[in-house]
Amino acid sequence: MYQGVKVSPFFDSLLVKVSAHAPTLEGAAQKMARTLDEFRIRGVQTNIQFLQNIIANPSL
């Protein structure tokens, strides 16, 4: 991808894959939460809010 690219409705829905690593699950969840908070994707719908809800789940 490059800045200004127009994403067609027929484009593969996997625009980005993100992973987080830390010595503990809690640390990895904190890193992932920060990453999702800082993500900026415009022009297409994403599931970022859904992923944030999963990471914030207290049963984690």
Secondary structure, 3 states (H helix, E strand, C coil): CCCCCCCCCCCCCCCCCCCCCCCCHHHHHHHHHHHHHHCCCCCCCCCHHHHHHHHHCCCC
